Amino acid sequence: MTASPGRNTTAPATRQWPTSAVNKGKGKPKPPPATADGAAGDHLPWVEKYRPASLSDLVAHEDMTNTIIKFIDEKRLPHLLFYGPPGTGKTSTILACARRLYGPQYKSMILELNASDDRGIDVVREQIKNFASTRKIFSSGFKLIVLDEADAMTTAAQAALRRIIEKYTKNVRFCIICNYVSKIILALQSRCTRFRFNPLEPDQVERRLDFICRLEGVDLRPDGMQALLRLSQGDMRRALNVAQSTFAAFGTVDEAAVYSTTGTPLPRDVERCTDWLMNEDMTTAIVHMASLRVDKGYALADLLGDMFLFLARMEMPDPAKIVVYEALAEIEYNLSLGCSEAIQAGALAAAFRLAVELASK
């Protein structure tokens, strides 16, 4: 058979994808996997890049970890309720549990909902109920539903959830994560085994920070480490985020860089303010404080919290401390309502003068 004249018989050139990029199914072709030089992990926040992958990698709460490992190994995992301050390892713990239960393909066996998802009563009745009422084909055991930041759920949604927890226990286990356990209804609390996650100890945060900074090649100075520990207050997530931001901005993580990154008053500036308030006359103290706030960009509210901690370490008669503490509390409340900083600074100076007079008697 011959081609008809004037007709182009040459087949159009087709685009050839690399073998590694071919997707043998429907949908768009997948890009080639990232190489070691341009690994996607290099651009991740350190919080996600170094999130513990197994329960043995967790740096704190060893007793709770051992208890959960025993539950998993004996196949007696109950419904769980994790609560405590942010950055203490609640989400990392349950994700490590999921990896131990289901292996690398754990994501197909869990349903994770957090504060960015709609978790009203309709979601409980439809999405959560549908996931809980079905079993995974070719797999035995139960699935896992993780409700992160569950204290943001409405009371009606929590009430609807309690019956689902009872009805589908054979198919699924629930892990409820929250910061404030008082916002979880008692009916849900009684159906779960509760674990409180306390803030991490300074030495635990220090070990992990030192390990990560060595891997990232960060010049972490001793005073920078102490500043990170002081500001994080047992919150590992905050410590890592501040360390990464400081390293990106300054290249060196020292005390001045850490406080500059977070906008927190330096301890020596707080000490200077306290010294002015206690040893100078009111007018001079107010002028010096106003000048410092303008030069460093501090807000009066930022100074009050650190001033309280500094005064707690000072030797001062109890009646004098009572006057200052009451004034600090009232001024902080007034500032939260939008009162003038200048007027509140004057009230702070007056409270210190009263305290000095009481201490001198």
C-alpha positions in Angstrom: 0.0 0.0 0.0 1.5 3.4 -1.0 1.0 6.7 0.7 -1.3 9.1 -1.0 0.5 12.1 -2.5 0.8 15.3 -0.4 0.3 13.3 2.9 3.0 13.3 5.5 3.7 9.8 6.6 6.3 10.6 9.2 5.1 9.9 12.7 5.2 12.9 15.0 8.1 12.9 17.4 7.0 11.8 20.9 8.5 13.1 24.1 10.7 10.5 25.8 10.6 10.6 29.6 13.5 9.1 31.5 13.0 5.6 32.6 13.0 6.6 36.3 10.3 9.2 35.6 7.8 6.9 33.8 4.6 6.4 35.8 3.1 3.1 34.9 -0.4 4.1 35.7 -2.8 7.0 35.3 -1.9 10.5 36.0 1.1 12.7 35.4 4.6 11.3 35.1 6.5 11.5 38.4 9.7 13.5 38.4 13.0 11.6 39.0 13.9 11.0 42.6 16.1 13.7 44.2 19.8 13.0 44.3 22.1 13.4 47.2 23.3 16.8 45.9 19.8 18.3 45.7 18.0 16.3 48.3 14.6 17.6 49.1 15.4 17.3 52.8 17.9 20.1 52.6 15.1 22.6 52.3 12.9 21.2 55.1 12.6 22.9 58.4 14.8 21.1 60.9 11.7 20.2 63.0 10.5 17.9 60.1 13.9 16.9 58.8 15.0 15.5 62.1 11.6 14.3 63.4 12.2 11.0 65.3 11.4 8.0 63.0 11.2 5.4 65.7 10.3 5.3 69.4 13.9 4.6 70.4 14.9 8.0 68.8 12.7 10.0 71.2 14.9 11.9 73.7 12.4 12.2 76.5 9.5 10.4 78.3 11.3 7.1 78.5 8.7 5.5 80.8 5.8 6.3 78.6 7.7 5.1 75.5 8.5 1.8 77.2 4.8 1.4 78.1 3.6 2.1 74.6 6.2 -0.3 73.1 4.9 -3.0 75.5 1.3 -2.3 74.4 2.4 -2.7 70.7 4.5 -5.8 71.1 1.7 -7.5 73.1 -0.9 -6.4 70.5 -2.9 -4.7 73.3 -2.8 -1.1 72.2 -5.7 0.9 73.8 -7.2 4.2 72.7 -4.7 6.9 73.6 -4.9 10.4 74.9 -1.7 12.5 74.7 -1.8 15.9 76.3 0.7 18.5 77.4 2.5 21.7 76.3 3.4 22.2 72.6 6.8 20.9 71.4 7.0 18.0 73.8 6.8 15.1 71.3 3.2 14.1 71.3 2.8 13.9 67.5 6.2 12.5 67.0 5.4 9.7 69.4 2.2 8.6 67.7 3.8 8.7 64.2 6.7 6.6 65.5 4.1 4.2 66.9 2.5 4.0 63.5 5.8 3.1 61.9 6.4 0.4 64.4 2.9 -1.0 63.9 2.6 -0.8 60.0 6.2 -0.4 58.7 7.2 2.1 55.9 3.7 2.1 54.3 2.1 3.3 57.6 0.4 6.3 55.9 -2.2 4.0 54.2 -3.3 2.7 57.6 -3.8 5.9 59.5 -6.1 8.9 59.2 -4.5 12.1 60.6 -6.6 15.2 61.1 -5.3 18.4 62.7 -6.4 21.9 63.3 -6.3 22.9 59.6 -9.0 20.3 58.8 -12.7 20.7 59.3 -13.6 18.5 62.3 -17.1 19.4 63.0 -19.9 16.9 63.6 -20.3 16.2 59.9 -16.6 15.1 59.5 -17.0 12.8 62.6 -20.2 11.3 61.1 -18.8 10.8 57.6 -15.1 10.8 57.1 -14.0 9.4 60.5 -16.9 6.9 60.6 -16.2 5.7 57.0 -12.6 5.2 57.8 -13.3 3.4 61.1 -16.0 1.1 59.7 -13.9 -0.4 56.9 -11.0 -2.8 57.0 -7.9 -2.7 54.8 -7.8 -5.5 52.2 -5.1 -8.1 52.6 -4.1 -6.7 56.0 -4.9 -7.9 59.5 -5.2 -5.8 62.7 -6.6 -2.4 63.3 -6.1 1.0 61.7 -5.2 4.2 63.5 -7.0 7.6 63.6 -4.9 10.5 64.9 -6.9 13.6 66.0 -4.2 16.3 66.6 -5.1 19.4 68.5 -8.4 17.8 69.4 -9.1 20.5 72.0 -10.3 22.6 69.0 -13.1 20.2 68.3 -16.6 21.3 69.1 -18.4 19.7 72.0 -21.0 18.2 69.6 -18.3 16.6 67.5 -16.6 15.1 70.6 -20.0 13.7 71.8 -20.6 12.1 68.4 -17.1 10.6 68.5 -17.5 8.7 71.7 -20.0 6.3 70.2 -17.8 5.7 67.2 -14.9 4.8 69.5 -17.0 2.2 71.2 -18.6 0.7 68.1 -15.5 0.3 65.9 -12.8 -0.7 68.4 -12.3 -4.0 66.5 -11.3 -2.1 63.4 -9.5 1.0 64.6 -7.6 2.7 67.5 -7.9 6.4 68.2 -5.1 8.7 69.4 -6.4 12.0 70.7 -3.8 14.8 71.0 -4.4 18.1 72.8 -2.7 20.8 74.8 -5.4 21.3 77.4 -7.1 18.0 78.6 -9.8 20.1 80.3 -11.2 20.9 76.9 -11.8 17.2 76.1 -15.2 15.9 77.4 -15.0 13.4 80.3 -16.8 10.7 78.2 -13.8 10.7 75.8 -11.2 10.9 78.5 -12.6 7.8 80.2 -12.4 5.8 77.0 -8.7 6.5 76.5 -5.4 5.7 78.3 -4.0 9.1 79.3 -0.3 10.1 78.9 0.9 13.6 80.0 3.9 15.0 78.1 5.9 17.3 80.4 8.2 20.0 79.0 11.6 18.5 78.2 14.5 18.8 80.6 17.3 21.3 79.6 19.9 18.6 79.2 17.5 16.6 76.8 17.0 19.7 74.6 20.7 20.5 74.8 21.8 17.0 73.6 19.4 17.0 70.6 20.3 20.6 69.6 24.0 19.8 69.8 23.4 16.6 67.6 21.5 18.5 65.0 23.8 21.5 64.9 26.8 19.2 64.4 25.1 17.6 61.4 24.1 21.0 59.9 27.6 22.5 60.5 26.3 25.3 62.7 28.7 27.4 64.8 26.8 27.1 68.1 28.4 29.1 70.9 27.9 28.1 74.6 26.1 31.4 75.3 23.9 30.8 72.3 23.0 27.3 73.6 22.0 28.8 77.0 19.9 31.4 75.3 18.1 28.7 73.3 17.4 26.7 76.4 16.2 29.8 78.3 13.8 30.8 75.5 12.5 27.4 74.6 11.4 26.4 78.2 11.3 22.7 77.3 9.7 23.2 73.9 11.9 21.3 71.4 10.1 22.7 68.4 10.6 26.3 69.4 14.3 25.6 70.2 14.9 24.1 66.7 13.0 26.8 64.9 14.8 29.6 66.7 18.2 27.9 66.1 17.5 27.5 62.3 16.3 31.1 61.9 19.3 32.5 63.8 21.7 30.4 61.7 20.0 31.5 58.5 20.1 35.2 59.5 23.5 35.5 61.2 25.6 32.4 60.4 26.6 32.1 64.0 24.3 31.2 66.9 25.3 33.2 69.9 23.3 35.0 72.7 23.0 38.3 70.9 21.9 36.7 67.6 19.3 34.5 69.3 17.7 37.4 71.2 17.9 39.6 68.1 16.1 36.9 66.0 13.3 36.4 68.5 13.0 40.1 69.4 13.3 39.2 73.1 15.1 41.7 75.5 18.6 40.8 76.3 19.1 39.8 80.0 21.6 42.7 80.5 19.0 45.2 79.2 16.5 43.8 81.7 19.1 44.1 84.4 19.8 47.7 83.4 16.1 48.6 83.5 15.7 47.1 86.9 18.8 49.0 88.2 17.4 52.3 86.9 14.0 51.7 88.5 15.5 50.9 91.9 18.4 53.3 92.1 17.5 56.4 90.0 14.7 58.9 90.6 11.4 58.4 88.8 12.0 60.9 86.0 15.5 59.6 85.1 14.3 56.0 85.2 11.4 56.7 82.9 13.6 58.6 80.4 16.3 55.9 80.3 13.6 53.2 79.8 12.0 55.1 77.0 15.3 55.6 75.3 16.2 51.9 75.6 12.8 50.8 74.2 13.2 53.2 71.2 16.8 52.1 70.5 16.3 48.4 70.8 12.6 48.2 69.6 11.4 46.6 72.8 7.8 46.6 73.9 7.1 47.3 77.6 5.1 44.0 77.8 8.3 42.1 76.7 10.3 43.6 79.5 7.8 42.7 82.2 8.0 38.9 82.0 11.8 38.9 82.1 11.8 41.5 84.9 9.6 39.2 87.0 12.2 36.4 86.6 15.1 38.7 87.4 13.3 40.0 90.6 12.6 36.5 91.7 16.4 35.9 92.0 17.0 39.2 93.9 17.1 39.5 97.7 14.3 41.8 98.7 11.9 42.0 101.7 8.6 40.3 101.0 6.4 43.4 101.4 8.5 45.2 98.8 8.3 42.2 96.4 4.5 42.0 96.9 4.1 45.7 95.8 6.3 45.1 92.6 4.6 41.8 91.7 1.1 43.3 92.0 2.2 46.3 89.8 3.7 44.0 87.2 0.5 41.9 87.0 -1.8 45.0 86.7 0.4 46.7 84.2 0.6 43.6 82.0 -3.2 43.3 82.1 -3.6 47.0 81.2 -1.2 46.7 78.3 -3.2 43.7 77.0 -6.3 46.0 76.9 -4.4 48.6 74.8 -3.4 51.1 77.4 -0.7 53.7 76.8 2.9 52.4 77.3 4.1 55.8 78.5 1.5 55.9 81.3 2.1 52.3 82.3 5.9 52.9 82.4 5.2 55.7 84.9 3.1 53.4 87.0 5.9 50.8 86.9 8.5 53.4 88.1 6.1 54.5 90.9 5.7 50.9 92.1 9.5 50.4 92.3 9.8 53.7 94.3 7.3 52.4 96.8 9.1 49.1 97.0 12.4 50.8 97.6 10.9 52.9 100.4 9.4 49.8 102.0 12.7 47.9 101.8 14.6 50.8 103.4 12.4 50.8 106.5 
